Structure formats: C-alpha cells, structure tokens
Amino acid sequence: MPTTRAVLFAALSAAALLTLPPPAEAQRAGNVGGCDIRRGTLCTNMNLNGAELPGVNLANSQFTRSDLSGANLRGATLNEANFSQAEMGAIALDGASMLRTNLRGARLGDASLKEANLRNAILQNADLHGADFSAAQLGGADLTNARAEGARFDGADLQRANLRAAKLSGASFAGANLQGANFTRAQLTNADLSGANIEQAIFLNAQTDGCKGCP
C-alpha cells in the first residue's frame, strides 16, 4: 500500500506536468512552414507550397520570393501585400481582396483569381499564362509586360488598366469592361474581346491578328 507521502508526491508531480507550457510550435498555431501567419508578417523566401489558408488576413505582409504554389487563399485579405518574384502557380485566390497588392514578376501560371479584387494592383512582368481572372476587379491595375497567354478575363472590370506590351495571345476578355484600358503594343493575336466594352481603350500598335472584337 502506498504511503500518504507517496500519494501526495504523485499528485503534485502530475499537477506540475499539467502546468508545463506547450512546445513553442504548439503555441504558434498560426505558424505554417516557418511563417507566422498574421497581418503584416514577414515571410520572404519561405516555402508555403500547398498551404491551406482560406479567409486569412495577411494584409501588408511580405512574401517576396516565397513559394505559394498550389496554396489555398480563397477569400483572403491581401491588401498591399508584397508577392514580388513569388512562385504562385496554380494558387487559389478566388474572391480574395488584393487592393494595391504587389505581384511584380510573380509567377501565377494557371492560378485562379475569379472574383478577386485587384484594383490598382501591380502585375508588371508577372507570368499569368492560363490564369483565370473571370469577374475579377482590375480597375487601374498595372499589367505592363505581363505574360497572360490563354488567360481568362471574362466579365472582369479592367477600366483604365495598363496592359502596355502585355502578351495576351489567345486570352479571353469576353464581356469585360475595358473602358479606357491601355493595350499599346500588346499582343492580342487570337484573343477574344467579344461583347467587351472598349470605349476609349487604346490599341496603338497592338498586334490584333485573329482577334475577335478588336477595333
């Protein structure tokens, strides 16, 4: 039979174990791939490939040169975040808020950005081939020199967007609002602008062979 002292010692030991702090990783439930998932976080050169982060708030965060390929950021808040030079192939950003987000030089091949809000976003020199921007908001966005061959902008709003020298061969802008958009020197070969609003849009020196709806 255990003595009273032994029983008391066992009880105190168990209580001490219960009060021990959890491991550091467990205390940081928002840590993914070494990145602290929160607004304004600094996660440059991080591996977030395939991360599941729907609806997360990462506004004003830094993801320069990070890998977010195949990640799920549907409905996320990414306003003024920096994704320059990031790997974002096949990422899901449907319905995300990306006001003034920096995507300069980012690689978003086959990404899904349906109904995303990219007003005044920076997509200069970005790789957007095969990406889906259907019904997205891109008013005032800068897509200068972007590669968007085969991309879909059906029903999207690109009022006053800058698409100078963008590669848009085979891209679809069916039913899009292109009022005041700048397509100077853009490659629109075999693109589809059927039903698009091209009022005041600029097509100076654009390549429009086989383009449907181009002026």
Secondary structure, 3 states (H helix, E strand, C coil): CCCHHHHHHHHHHHHHHHCCCCCHHHHCCCEECCEECCCCCECCCCECCCCECCCCECCCCECCCCECCCCECCCCECCCCECCCCECCCCECCCCECCCCECCCCECCCCECCCCECCCCECCCCECCCCECCCCECCCCECCCCECCCCECCCCECCCCECCCCECCCCECCCCECCCCECCCCECCCCECCCCECCCCECCCCECCCCECCC
